[in-house]
Amino acid sequence: MHIPLTLLTGFLGSGKTTVLNHLLRQPALARTLVIVNEFGAVGLDHLLMSRVPDDTVVEMASGCLCCTVRGDLVSTLKDAHWRYARGGERQFDRVVIETTGLADPAPILHTLMTIGVINRRYRLDGVVTVVDLANAAATLDAHPEAVKQVAVADRLLLTKGDLAGDGAQSALGRRLADINPAAAQVPVTHGAVDPAAVLGLGPFQPQSKPADVLRWLNAEAYGAGARTGIDEAGAAPAHTHGQHAHDDHDQAHHHPEGHGHGHGHGHGHGHGHDPNRHDDHIRAFCILRDAPLAADVPAALMQALGALAGPDLLRVKGMLNVQGCAGPVVIHGVQHSLAKPLELAAWPTPDRRSRLVFITRDIAQSALEARLDDLLRAPAATR
């Protein structure tokens, strides 16, 4: 049975350790192996984990998970089932990885999804991103890795609301929704969060209820285009959203020299731009198709996405109506890492349209629409 693994991320000072410290006191996380990553030779976060047995907290310092210590992460997860065991019995039932605030989450997800020894033993149970309401606006302006942390999340935990005014909170909420419409935003006070808000968020869980799929594949979150559908010519209705807002805070966090992440880009808040774009680079959109797909389409689609998108495919999630399948075929991927399609036992709702949710960087929806339509039109032998 696969061990659920949660990736907890968020920029510097967002409150990840405070949230994790609270969660680890809850019965639902009583048997949790915690992997804490800190950037620098001397770590502190693991010393702040109160009421957690020392032998279930692993501290990985002197590097960032998305760069220099990914090999250490693989080794830790590979050996964990026997290293953290007593009398031959594993002492944990789930894993939480807390990344450094500087981490680009995509390479970490790539590692978790592509290394065979990991994905044979673990399943991604969700990506949780902690967002500091007091400083997030300036952080998103200055740090592309912070944007990616929001973009790939299944759930956003909003901290430090007492330090931000109501107007700033509302504007930031709209901005976060522009980046990632499907990630629910959960306010958190002093780190206190219900474990149910962070567990069971993953792309698919074969043993769970099919309705859980809708928690991460929420087409309604992507606006009018998702609700009314996209015609076969690829046209989508207009999508409206609240405009981004400026924030006067200046962010003092800087990336250590030599630790490069992501792609630098400017940020524009000008009115009249596509409201489903962020920083003129990050896009979130949903593609729907009514007719059932041929049995070979899911595999062909994943291959095409890998070739077309590569590192700019920040995340894709899909639920496909495939001929001959009683339930939907679920797909998901991050950048080059595309998981094997999985058929669920039943549909969660009467709506059996195929739906694909994308979060991309510098990839137009029209390009992906065109590639999908090419696949649908092509004879099976040429796909």
C-alpha positions as CSV (number, residue, x, y, z in Angstrom):
1,M,0.0,0.0,0.0
2,H,1.4,3.4,-1.0
3,I,2.3,5.8,1.8
4,P,0.7,9.3,1.5
5,L,3.2,12.1,1.1
6,T,2.4,15.8,1.5
7,L,4.6,18.6,0.2
8,L,4.4,21.7,2.4
9,T,5.9,24.8,0.8
10,G,5.7,28.5,1.1
11,F,8.1,31.5,0.9
12,L,10.4,32.6,3.6
13,G,8.6,33.7,6.7
14,S,5.2,32.5,5.6
15,G,4.7,30.4,8.8
16,K,5.3,26.8,7.5
17,T,7.0,25.6,10.6
18,T,4.3,27.0,12.9
19,V,1.6,25.3,10.8
20,L,3.5,22.0,10.8
21,N,4.1,22.2,14.5
22,H,0.4,22.5,15.1
23,L,-0.5,19.7,12.8
24,L,1.9,17.3,14.3
25,R,0.1,17.6,17.7
26,Q,-3.1,16.3,16.1
27,P,-4.0,12.6,16.2
28,A,-4.5,12.4,12.5
29,L,-0.7,13.0,12.1
30,A,0.5,10.9,15.0
31,R,2.5,8.6,12.9
32,T,4.1,11.0,10.5
33,L,7.7,11.1,9.3
34,V,8.7,14.7,8.9
35,I,11.5,15.8,6.4
36,V,12.6,19.4,7.1
37,N,14.8,21.1,4.5
38,E,16.7,24.2,5.4
39,F,19.0,26.3,3.2
40,G,22.3,26.8,5.0
41,A,24.8,24.8,7.0
42,V,23.0,25.3,10.3
43,G,19.4,24.3,10.6
44,L,16.9,25.5,13.2
45,D,13.4,24.4,12.1
46,H,13.8,20.8,13.2
47,L,14.6,22.1,16.7
48,L,11.3,23.9,16.8
49,M,9.2,20.7,16.3
50,S,7.7,20.3,19.8
51,R,6.2,17.1,21.0
52,V,7.6,15.2,18.0
53,P,9.8,12.1,18.6
54,D,13.4,12.9,17.5
55,D,13.6,9.7,15.4
56,T,10.7,10.8,13.2
57,V,12.1,14.2,12.2
58,V,14.8,14.3,9.5
59,E,16.6,17.5,8.9
60,M,18.2,18.1,5.5
61,A,20.5,21.2,5.5
62,S,23.3,22.6,3.4
63,G,21.2,22.9,0.3
64,C,17.8,23.2,-1.2
65,L,15.6,20.3,-2.1
66,C,15.0,21.7,-5.6
67,C,18.8,21.9,-6.2
68,T,21.7,20.3,-4.4
69,V,20.1,17.8,-2.0
70,R,17.5,16.0,-4.2
71,G,19.7,12.9,-4.1
72,D,19.5,13.1,-0.3
73,L,15.8,13.2,-0.5
74,V,15.6,10.1,-2.7
75,S,18.0,8.3,-0.3
76,T,15.9,9.3,2.8
77,L,12.6,8.2,1.3
78,K,14.2,5.0,-0.2
79,D,15.5,3.9,3.2
80,A,12.8,5.3,5.5
81,H,10.8,2.1,5.7
82,W,13.6,0.3,7.5
83,R,15.6,3.1,9.0
84,Y,12.5,4.4,10.9
85,A,11.3,1.0,12.1
86,R,11.3,-0.9,15.4
87,G,11.2,-4.7,15.5
88,G,10.8,-4.8,11.8
89,E,7.6,-2.6,11.9
90,R,7.6,0.8,10.1
91,Q,6.9,3.6,12.6
92,F,5.2,6.0,10.3
93,D,2.0,6.0,8.1
94,R,2.5,9.2,6.2
95,V,5.3,11.6,5.2
96,V,5.4,15.4,5.3
97,I,8.2,17.3,3.5
98,E,8.7,20.9,4.5
99,T,10.7,22.7,1.8
100,T,12.9,25.7,2.3
101,G,11.1,28.9,1.5
102,L,13.4,29.4,-1.5
103,A,12.4,26.2,-3.2
104,D,11.0,25.9,-6.6
105,P,8.5,23.1,-6.0
106,A,8.4,21.8,-9.6
107,P,11.8,20.0,-9.5
108,I,10.8,18.4,-6.2
109,L,7.6,17.2,-7.6
110,H,9.5,15.9,-10.6
111,T,11.7,13.9,-8.3
112,L,8.7,12.5,-6.4
113,M,6.9,11.5,-9.5
114,T,9.7,10.0,-11.6
115,I,12.0,8.1,-9.3
116,G,10.7,4.6,-9.4
117,V,11.8,3.6,-5.9
118,I,9.8,6.5,-4.5
119,N,6.6,6.3,-6.5
120,R,6.4,2.6,-5.9
121,R,6.2,3.2,-2.2
122,Y,4.7,6.7,-1.9
123,R,1.8,8.6,-3.4
124,L,1.6,12.4,-3.6
125,D,-1.2,13.3,-1.2
126,G,-1.2,17.0,-2.0
127,V,0.8,20.2,-2.3
128,V,0.0,22.7,0.5
129,T,1.4,26.2,0.2
130,V,1.5,28.7,3.1
131,V,1.0,32.3,2.1
132,D,1.9,35.3,4.3
133,L,-0.9,37.8,3.9
134,A,1.2,40.6,5.3
135,N,4.0,40.3,2.8
136,A,2.8,38.1,-0.1
137,A,2.0,40.9,-2.5
138,A,5.6,42.1,-2.5
139,T,6.9,38.6,-2.4
140,L,4.9,37.6,-5.5
141,D,6.2,40.7,-7.3
142,A,9.8,40.0,-6.6
143,H,10.2,36.2,-6.5
144,P,9.1,33.9,-9.3
145,E,9.5,30.8,-7.1
146,A,6.8,32.2,-4.8
147,V,4.5,32.4,-7.8
148,K,5.2,28.8,-8.7
149,Q,4.6,27.7,-5.1
150,V,1.1,29.2,-5.3
151,A,0.6,27.9,-8.9
152,V,1.2,24.2,-8.1
153,A,-0.7,24.1,-4.8
154,D,-3.8,22.0,-4.1
155,R,-4.5,24.1,-1.0
156,L,-3.4,27.6,0.1
157,L,-3.1,28.3,3.8
158,L,-3.4,32.1,4.5
159,T,-1.4,33.2,7.5
160,K,-0.8,36.5,9.3
161,G,-4.2,37.9,8.4
162,D,-4.1,40.0,11.6
163,L,-1.2,42.0,10.1
164,A,-3.0,42.8,6.9
165,G,-6.0,45.0,6.4
166,D,-9.3,43.8,5.0
167,G,-8.7,45.5,1.7
168,A,-5.3,44.0,1.3
169,Q,-6.6,40.5,2.1
170,S,-9.4,40.8,-0.4
171,A,-7.0,42.0,-3.2
172,L,-4.5,39.3,-2.4
173,G,-7.2,36.7,-2.4
174,R,-8.2,37.7,-5.9
175,R,-4.6,37.7,-7.0
176,L,-4.0,34.2,-5.7
177,A,-7.2,33.0,-7.4
178,D,-5.9,34.5,-10.7
179,I,-2.7,32.4,-10.3
180,N,-4.5,29.2,-9.2
181,P,-8.3,29.2,-9.4
182,A,-8.8,25.7,-8.1
183,A,-6.8,25.9,-4.9
184,A,-9.1,26.6,-2.0
185,Q,-7.9,29.4,0.3
186,V,-8.0,28.5,4.0
187,P,-7.4,31.3,6.7
188,V,-5.0,30.1,9.4
189,T,-4.6,31.9,12.8
190,H,-1.3,31.2,14.7
191,G,-0.7,28.1,12.7
192,A,-4.0,26.4,13.8
193,V,-5.4,24.4,10.9
194,D,-7.8,21.4,10.7
195,P,-5.8,18.4,9.4
196,A,-8.7,17.7,7.0
197,A,-7.7,20.9,5.2
198,V,-4.3,19.5,4.3
199,L,-4.8,15.7,4.0
200,G,-6.3,13.8,1.1
201,L,-5.8,16.5,-1.5
202,G,-3.8,14.4,-4.0
203,P,-4.4,14.0,-7.7
204,F,-5.9,10.5,-7.2
205,Q,-6.6,8.0,-4.6
206,P,-7.9,4.7,-6.0
207,Q,-9.2,3.6,-2.6
208,S,-11.1,6.8,-1.9
209,K,-14.5,8.0,-3.0
210,P,-14.6,9.2,-6.6
211,A,-16.1,12.5,-5.4
212,D,-12.7,13.4,-4.0
213,V,-11.4,13.9,-7.5
214,L,-13.6,17.0,-7.7
215,R,-11.7,18.6,-4.8
216,W,-8.7,19.0,-7.0
217,L,-10.3,19.1,-10.5
218,N,-12.7,22.0,-10.0
219,A,-13.5,23.2,-13.4
220,E,-15.9,25.7,-12.1
221,A,-13.0,27.6,-10.6
222,Y,-11.8,28.5,-14.0
223,G,-14.6,30.8,-14.9
224,A,-17.3,31.0,-17.5
225,G,-15.2,29.1,-20.1
226,A,-15.2,26.1,-17.8
227,R,-18.9,26.3,-16.9
228,T,-20.3,26.7,-20.4
229,G,-17.8,24.6,-22.3
230,I,-15.5,25.2,-25.2
231,D,-16.8,24.7,-28.7
232,E,-15.0,22.5,-31.2
233,A,-13.4,25.6,-32.9
234,G,-11.7,26.3,-29.6
235,A,-13.6,29.5,-28.7
236,A,-14.3,30.1,-25.0
237,P,-16.5,32.7,-23.5
238,A,-14.9,35.7,-21.8
239,H,-13.6,35.3,-18.3
240,T,-13.8,38.0,-15.8
241,H,-11.9,38.4,-12.6
242,G,-11.0,41.0,-10.1
243,Q,-8.0,43.1,-11.0
244,H,-4.7,42.6,-9.2
245,A,-3.8,45.1,-6.6
246,H,-0.6,46.9,-5.7
247,D,0.9,46.6,-2.3
248,D,3.3,49.2,-0.8
249,H,5.3,46.8,1.2
250,D,8.9,46.2,0.3
251,Q,10.2,42.7,0.7
252,A,13.6,42.2,2.2
253,H,14.1,38.5,1.3
254,H,16.8,37.9,-1.2
255,H,17.9,34.7,-3.0
256,P,21.4,33.5,-1.9
257,E,24.0,34.0,-4.6
258,G,24.4,30.9,-6.8
259,H,21.0,29.5,-5.9
260,G,19.0,30.2,-9.0
261,H,15.4,29.3,-9.3
262,G,12.8,29.6,-12.0
263,H,12.7,32.3,-14.6
264,G,12.9,36.0,-13.7
265,H,10.1,38.1,-15.1
266,G,8.5,41.4,-14.6
267,H,5.1,42.0,-13.1
268,G,2.4,44.1,-14.6
269,H,-0.9,45.2,-13.1
270,G,-2.2,47.1,-16.0
271,H,-5.9,47.1,-16.6
272,G,-7.1,45.5,-19.8
273,H,-4.8,42.4,-19.7
274,D,-6.2,38.9,-19.7
275,P,-7.4,38.5,-16.2
276,N,-6.6,34.8,-16.2
277,R,-2.9,35.6,-16.5
278,H,-0.4,36.5,-13.8
279,D,2.9,38.4,-14.5
280,D,2.2,37.9,-18.2
281,H,3.7,34.4,-17.8
282,I,1.5,32.2,-15.6
283,R,-1.8,31.1,-17.0
284,A,-4.6,28.9,-15.6
285,F,-7.3,27.5,-17.8
286,C,-9.6,24.5,-18.3
287,I,-10.4,22.7,-21.6
288,L,-13.6,20.7,-21.9
289,R,-14.7,18.1,-24.5
290,D,-18.1,16.5,-24.8
291,A,-17.6,13.4,-26.9
292,P,-16.0,10.3,-25.3
293,L,-12.3,9.9,-26.3
294,A,-10.8,6.8,-28.0
295,A,-9.0,4.4,-25.7
296,D,-5.5,5.4,-27.0
297,V,-6.0,9.1,-26.5
298,P,-4.9,9.5,-22.8
299,A,-1.5,8.0,-23.4
300,A,-1.0,9.9,-26.7
301,L,-2.1,13.1,-25.0
302,M,0.4,12.7,-22.2
303,Q,3.2,12.1,-24.7
304,A,2.2,15.1,-26.7
305,L,2.1,17.3,-23.6
306,G,5.6,16.2,-22.5
307,A,7.0,17.1,-26.0
308,L,5.1,20.4,-26.3
309,A,5.2,21.9,-22.8
310,G,8.3,20.5,-21.0
311,P,9.4,22.7,-18.1
312,D,6.7,25.3,-18.7
313,L,3.8,22.9,-18.0
314,L,3.7,23.8,-14.3
315,R,0.8,21.5,-13.6
316,V,-1.9,19.5,-15.5
317,K,-4.8,17.6,-14.0
318,G,-7.4,15.8,-16.1
319,M,-10.5,13.6,-15.8
320,L,-11.2,12.0,-19.2
321,N,-14.3,10.2,-20.6
322,V,-12.7,7.3,-22.4
323,Q,-14.6,4.8,-24.5
324,G,-14.9,1.4,-22.8
325,C,-14.2,2.8,-19.3
326,A,-16.9,2.7,-16.6
327,G,-15.2,5.6,-14.7
328,P,-13.1,8.5,-15.7
329,V,-9.4,8.2,-16.6
330,V,-7.4,10.5,-14.3
331,I,-4.1,12.1,-15.5
332,H,-1.8,14.5,-13.8
333,G,1.7,15.8,-14.3
334,V,4.3,18.5,-13.4
335,Q,6.6,19.8,-16.1
336,H,8.2,16.8,-17.8
337,S,6.8,14.4,-15.1
338,L,3.6,12.9,-16.3
339,A,2.0,10.1,-14.3
340,K,0.5,7.0,-15.8
341,P,-3.2,7.4,-16.5
342,L,-5.4,5.8,-13.9
343,E,-9.0,4.6,-14.3
344,L,-11.4,5.2,-11.4
345,A,-14.3,2.9,-10.7
346,A,-17.1,5.4,-11.1
347,W,-17.9,9.0,-12.1
348,P,-18.4,11.4,-9.2
349,T,-21.2,13.3,-10.9
350,P,-23.5,12.8,-13.9
351,D,-21.3,15.3,-15.8
352,R,-19.1,13.0,-18.0
353,R,-17.4,15.6,-20.1
354,S,-13.6,15.3,-20.4
355,R,-11.9,18.2,-18.6
356,L,-8.2,19.2,-18.5
357,V,-7.0,21.8,-16.1
358,F,-3.7,23.5,-16.9
359,I,-1.4,25.9,-15.1
360,T,1.3,26.9,-17.5
361,R,4.1,29.5,-18.1
362,D,4.2,31.2,-21.5
363,I,2.0,28.5,-23.1
364,A,-1.2,29.7,-24.8
365,Q,-4.5,27.9,-24.3
366,S,-4.9,28.0,-28.1
367,A,-1.8,25.9,-28.6
368,L,-2.9,23.2,-26.3
369,E,-6.4,23.3,-27.8
370,A,-5.0,22.8,-31.2
371,R,-2.8,19.9,-30.1
372,L,-5.7,18.2,-28.5
373,D,-7.9,18.6,-31.5
374,D,-5.1,17.3,-33.8
375,L,-5.0,14.2,-31.6
376,L,-8.8,13.7,-31.7
377,R,-8.8,14.1,-35.5
378,A,-5.9,11.8,-36.2
379,P,-6.3,8.1,-37.1
380,A,-5.4,5.9,-34.2
381,A,-2.4,4.4,-36.0
382,T,-0.8,7.9,-36.3
383,R,-1.3,9.1,-32.8
